[in-house]
Amino acid sequence: MDFSFSQEQESIREAVFKICAQFGDDYWLKRDREGGFPLDFHKAFADAGWLGIAMPQEYGGAGLGITEAAIMMQAVTESGAGVSGGSSIHMNIFGLNPVVVFGSDEQKRRMLPPLIKGKEKACFGVTEPNTGLNTLKLKTKAVRKGDRYVVHGQKVWISTAQVADKILLLARTQEPNEVSKPTLGLSLFYTDLDRKTVEIREIEKMGRKAVDSNQLFIDGLEIPVENRIGEEGRGFEYILHGMNPERILVGAEAVGVGRAALRRAAAYAKERVVFDRPIGMNQGVQHPLAESWMELEAANLMTFKAATLYDQGKPCGAEANSAKYLAGEAGFKACQTAVLTHGGFGYAKEYHVERLFRESMLFRIAPISMQMVKSFIGEKVLGLPKSY
């Protein structure tokens, strides 16, 4: 059992920090104030070959694991880029995993290289306004007509749809009463995001202004049959192969955001003098910072345990969900503590901790709520009756 990174993994971390150093605090403060997708940041990672870190080498990727991807994404958020920086690229890491696992060779050759090279951007279309996390009740329908499907419905909280060229879309192809079990009847597609048939409305939100979130109104989107991933009706099963990696990456990102905030808070506590002494000498300031460090490190261990299990092909649902939960809570607490350590200045944008604080809230909500994680652990790990 070795808890340290290999030399290659440490090199990944250093290389990512080097790219992020080109986009300093002023860059992210401007993006937070004005919005606008960080295209130059995305391009820098595409040009350096990082967008395909966990994609197969034969399609232009690096062929590395989710462990290496988590190292990369943690370095991004820890650099100070925060959730805005992480969210601008992490769809590339986990989003098309169903294509990697279940797509045909022709689909992989056609779909993966443009995403890896940064020539195309993709969004992830699952959540709907009236179903939330109850994915098996999705209402968006895809009706087959000859050699294509025609889609009508709505999606919500779709990140990067304003700039996306493609969408990984889950839609209903059979009604619940037409299938033998609830997990059947949904199909997965990767296709053009045709703005002639898809209206995209941006949602103004609390943080992460640089990475848009949207509601989609789909009215007659036509999808060629060759853009369906795998068998018709098995899409729910397929998207599960992207969910555990997503939770692991979110866990790594949440730890990174917490570390970024904690670093700023510790530096401020050393420098800020009140009553003729640095405020960091006061245990009332020092102890909460120490608690945050310990909580972040514990969450980090669970995150990389989950990543290791995933890369070894072992079950990791409990660990991936726990990583997301523990890191989300620890990251948020660290950011909150950083704001409080700064006192009134923590409320000022120029110190950046309020931005990290606002962004860190997202990881307590998405991609799965705290309550649903607890329900998952209660049922799947402890063997308790299903509570929902």
C-alpha positions in Angstrom: 0.0 0.0 0.0 1.6 3.2 -1.2 -0.1 6.6 -0.7 2.5 8.6 -2.7 2.2 9.5 -6.3 4.6 8.0 -8.8 7.3 10.2 -10.5 5.1 10.3 -13.7 2.1 11.4 -11.7 4.0 14.1 -9.9 5.2 15.2 -13.4 1.5 15.5 -14.5 0.8 17.7 -11.4 3.8 20.0 -12.1 3.0 20.3 -15.8 -0.7 21.3 -15.1 0.4 23.9 -12.5 2.7 25.3 -15.2 -0.1 25.8 -17.6 -2.4 27.2 -15.0 0.3 29.8 -14.0 -0.4 31.5 -17.3 -3.9 32.3 -16.0 -3.5 34.2 -12.8 -5.8 35.7 -10.2 -6.7 38.7 -12.3 -7.8 36.4 -15.2 -10.2 34.5 -13.1 -11.5 37.6 -11.3 -12.3 39.1 -14.7 -14.1 35.9 -15.8 -16.0 35.8 -12.5 -17.2 39.4 -13.0 -17.8 39.4 -16.8 -18.5 35.8 -17.6 -17.6 34.4 -21.0 -16.2 30.9 -21.5 -12.4 30.7 -20.9 -11.7 29.7 -24.4 -7.9 30.5 -24.2 -7.7 28.4 -21.0 -9.4 25.5 -22.7 -7.2 25.9 -25.8 -4.0 25.8 -23.7 -5.0 22.4 -22.3 -6.0 21.1 -25.7 -2.7 22.3 -27.3 -0.8 20.6 -24.5 -2.7 17.3 -25.1 -4.3 17.1 -21.7 -8.0 16.9 -22.8 -7.6 13.3 -23.7 -5.7 12.2 -20.6 -8.0 9.3 -20.0 -8.9 8.5 -23.6 -7.4 5.6 -25.6 -4.1 6.3 -27.3 -5.4 4.9 -30.6 -7.8 7.9 -30.9 -5.3 10.5 -29.8 -5.6 10.3 -26.1 -2.9 9.6 -23.4 -4.4 6.3 -22.4 -4.0 7.1 -18.7 -6.4 6.3 -15.9 -8.9 8.2 -13.8 -6.2 8.5 -11.1 -4.1 10.6 -13.4 -7.2 12.6 -14.5 -8.0 13.3 -10.9 -4.5 14.5 -10.3 -4.8 16.8 -13.3 -8.2 18.2 -12.3 -7.1 18.7 -8.7 -4.1 20.7 -9.8 -6.4 22.9 -12.0 -8.7 23.9 -9.1 -5.8 24.1 -6.6 -4.0 26.5 -8.8 -6.6 29.2 -8.1 -8.6 28.5 -11.3 -11.3 27.1 -9.0 -14.4 25.5 -10.2 -14.6 27.8 -13.2 -11.3 26.4 -14.5 -12.1 22.8 -13.6 -15.6 22.8 -15.1 -14.3 24.3 -18.4 -12.5 21.0 -19.2 -13.7 18.2 -17.0 -16.5 17.2 -19.4 -13.8 16.0 -21.7 -12.4 13.7 -19.1 -15.4 11.7 -18.0 -18.3 12.7 -20.4 -17.6 10.5 -23.3 -16.6 7.4 -21.3 -19.8 5.7 -22.5 -18.5 6.1 -26.1 -15.1 4.7 -25.1 -16.7 1.7 -23.5 -19.8 1.0 -25.7 -19.2 2.9 -28.9 -18.3 1.1 -32.1 -14.8 1.5 -33.6 -16.3 3.8 -36.2 -17.9 6.0 -33.6 -14.7 6.2 -31.6 -12.7 7.3 -34.6 -15.3 9.9 -35.5 -16.3 11.2 -32.1 -13.2 11.1 -29.9 -10.3 12.9 -31.8 -12.1 16.2 -32.3 -12.9 16.4 -28.6 -9.4 15.5 -27.6 -7.9 18.0 -29.9 -10.2 20.8 -28.6 -11.8 21.2 -32.0 -15.2 20.3 -30.6 -16.8 20.9 -27.2 -19.5 18.7 -25.8 -22.2 19.1 -23.1 -24.0 16.4 -21.1 -27.8 16.3 -21.5 -29.4 14.1 -18.8 -31.2 16.2 -16.1 -34.7 17.4 -16.7 -36.8 20.1 -14.9 -39.4 17.7 -13.4 -37.3 14.7 -12.7 -34.1 15.9 -11.0 -32.0 12.9 -9.9 -34.8 10.4 -10.7 -33.2 9.6 -14.1 -35.5 6.6 -14.8 -38.5 9.0 -15.1 -37.0 11.1 -17.9 -39.7 12.5 -20.2 -37.6 13.7 -23.3 -38.6 11.4 -26.1 -36.6 10.2 -29.2 -39.0 8.6 -31.8 -37.4 6.6 -34.5 -38.4 7.5 -38.1 -36.5 5.5 -40.6 -32.8 6.2 -40.4 -33.0 8.8 -37.7 -34.6 9.7 -34.4 -36.7 12.9 -33.7 -36.4 14.3 -30.2 -38.7 16.5 -28.3 -38.3 17.5 -24.6 -36.5 19.6 -22.1 -33.2 19.4 -20.3 -31.9 21.7 -17.5 -28.5 22.5 -15.8 -26.7 21.7 -19.0 -23.2 23.1 -18.6 -21.3 24.6 -21.5 -24.2 24.4 -23.9 -23.6 28.0 -25.0 -20.3 27.0 -26.6 -20.8 23.2 -27.2 -20.8 21.7 -30.7 -22.1 18.3 -29.5 -24.4 16.9 -26.9 -24.3 13.5 -25.1 -28.1 13.1 -24.8 -30.2 10.6 -22.8 -33.7 10.3 -24.1 -36.7 7.9 -23.8 -37.2 5.5 -26.8 -39.7 3.3 -25.0 -42.4 4.0 -22.4 -42.0 2.4 -18.9 -45.0 0.1 -19.5 -43.2 -1.3 -22.7 -40.1 -2.6 -21.0 -39.4 -5.5 -18.6 -37.6 -3.4 -16.0 -37.3 0.3 -15.1 -33.7 0.6 -16.2 -34.6 -0.1 -19.8 -36.2 2.2 -22.4 -33.7 5.1 -22.3 -31.2 5.5 -25.2 -28.0 7.4 -25.4 -26.9 9.6 -28.3 -23.9 11.7 -29.2 -24.8 14.2 -31.8 -24.7 17.7 -33.1 -26.3 20.4 -30.9 -28.4 21.8 -33.6 -29.5 25.3 -32.6 -32.2 25.4 -35.2 -34.2 22.8 -33.2 -32.7 23.4 -29.7 -33.3 26.7 -27.8 -30.6 27.3 -25.2 -31.4 29.7 -22.3 -28.6 30.5 -19.9 -29.4 30.4 -16.2 -27.9 33.1 -14.0 -26.4 31.5 -11.0 -24.4 32.0 -7.8 -20.9 31.3 -9.0 -18.9 29.9 -11.9 -20.1 32.6 -14.2 -17.5 31.7 -16.8 -19.0 28.3 -17.4 -22.6 28.6 -18.5 -25.5 26.5 -17.2 -28.6 26.3 -19.3 -32.1 25.0 -19.9 -32.6 23.3 -23.3 -35.9 23.3 -25.2 -35.7 20.5 -27.8 -38.3 20.7 -30.6 -37.6 18.3 -33.5 -33.9 17.6 -33.1 -33.0 14.9 -35.7 -30.4 12.4 -34.7 -29.0 9.9 -37.3 -29.2 6.3 -36.1 -25.4 6.0 -36.4 -25.1 8.5 -33.5 -26.9 6.2 -31.1 -24.4 4.7 -28.6 -24.8 1.0 -28.2 -28.2 -0.7 -28.2 -31.5 1.0 -28.1 -33.0 1.1 -24.6 -29.9 0.5 -22.6 -28.7 4.2 -22.3 -29.2 4.3 -18.5 -26.8 1.4 -18.1 -24.3 3.2 -20.3 -24.3 6.6 -18.6 -23.5 4.8 -15.3 -20.0 4.3 -16.7 -19.5 8.1 -16.6 -21.0 8.6 -13.2 -18.3 7.1 -10.9 -15.5 8.9 -12.8 -17.4 12.1 -12.5 -17.8 11.8 -8.8 -14.1 11.0 -8.4 -13.1 14.0 -10.5 -15.5 16.2 -8.5 -14.0 15.0 -5.3 -10.5 15.8 -6.5 -11.6 19.2 -7.7 -13.3 20.0 -4.4 -10.2 19.2 -2.5 -8.2 21.4 -4.8 -10.6 24.3 -4.3 -10.4 23.8 -0.5 -6.6 23.8 -0.7 -6.5 27.0 -2.7 -8.7 28.8 -0.1 -6.7 27.3 2.8 -3.4 28.4 1.3 -4.7 32.0 1.0 -6.1 31.9 4.5 -2.9 30.6 6.1 -0.8 33.2 4.3 -3.2 36.0 5.4 -3.2 34.7 9.0 0.6 35.0 9.1 0.6 38.5 7.7 -2.4 40.2 9.3 -1.4 41.9 12.6 -4.1 42.8 15.1 -3.4 43.8 18.7 0.3 43.7 17.9 0.4 40.0 16.9 -0.4 38.0 13.7 -3.9 36.7 13.9 -2.6 33.2 13.2 -1.2 33.1 16.7 -4.7 33.0 18.0 -6.1 29.4 18.4 -9.5 30.7 17.4 -8.0 31.4 14.0 -5.4 28.6 13.9 -7.5 25.6 14.9 -10.3 26.0 12.2 -7.5 26.1 9.6 -5.9 23.0 11.0 -9.2 21.2 11.0 -9.7 22.1 7.4 -6.3 20.7 6.4 -7.1 17.4 8.1 -10.5 17.1 6.6 -9.2 17.9 3.1 -6.5 15.3 3.4 -8.9 12.6 4.6 -11.3 13.4 1.7 -8.3 13.2 -0.6 -7.5 9.7 0.5 -11.0 8.5 -0.2 -10.9 10.2 -3.6 -7.8 8.5 -4.7 -8.9 5.2 -3.2 -12.0 5.4 -5.4 -9.8 6.3 -8.4 -7.5 3.4 -7.8 -10.4 1.0 -7.6 -11.9 2.3 -10.8 -8.7 2.0 -12.7 -8.3 -1.6 -11.4 -11.8 -2.5 -12.7 -13.1 -3.1 -9.2 -16.5 -1.9 -7.8 -16.1 1.7 -6.5 -19.6 3.1 -6.2 -19.5 3.5 -2.5 -16.0 5.0 -2.5 -16.8 7.4 -5.5 -19.9 8.7 -3.8 -18.2 9.0 -0.5 -15.3 10.9 -2.1 -17.7 13.3 -3.7 -19.6 13.8 -0.3 -16.5 14.1 1.9 -14.6 16.3 -0.5 -17.6 18.5 -1.2 -18.1 19.1 2.6 -14.4 19.6 3.3 -13.9 21.9 0.4 -16.8 24.1 1.3 -15.8 24.3 5.0 -12.2 25.2 4.0 -13.5 28.0 1.8 -15.9 29.3 4.4 -13.1 29.2 7.0 -10.9 31.1 4.6 -13.5 33.9 4.3 -13.9 34.1 8.0 -10.1 34.2 8.5 -9.9 37.2 6.3 -12.7 38.9 8.3 -14.2 41.8 6.4 -11.6 41.5 3.6 -12.9 38.0 3.0 -16.0 39.6 1.7 -14.0 41.6 -0.9 -13.5 40.2 -4.4 -9.9 41.3 -4.5 -8.9 38.6 -2.0 -10.5 35.8 -4.1 -11.7 33.7 -1.2 -15.3 34.8 -1.6 -15.2 33.6 -5.3 -13.9 30.2 -4.2 -16.5 30.1 -1.4 -19.4 30.7 -3.8 -18.0 28.1 -6.3 -17.5 25.5 -3.6 -21.2 25.3 -2.9 -21.8 23.6 -6.2 -20.0 20.5 -5.1 -22.4 20.0 -2.2 -25.3 20.0 -4.7 -24.0 18.4 -7.9 -23.7 16.0 -9.6 -25.5 14.2 -6.7 -27.0 15.7 -3.5 -25.6 15.0 -0.1 -28.8 13.3 0.9 -28.7 10.9 -2.1 -25.2 9.9 -1.3 -26.3 9.0 2.3 -29.2 7.1 0.9 -26.9 5.2 -1.4 -24.5 4.3 1.4 -27.4 3.3 3.7 -28.9 1.0 1.1 -25.9 -0.4 -0.9 -23.3 -0.6 1.9 -25.2 -1.0 5.1 -28.1 -3.1 3.7 -30.8 -0.8 5.0 -34.2 -0.6 3.3 -34.5 1.8 0.3 -35.6 5.2 1.7 -36.8 6.9 -1.5 
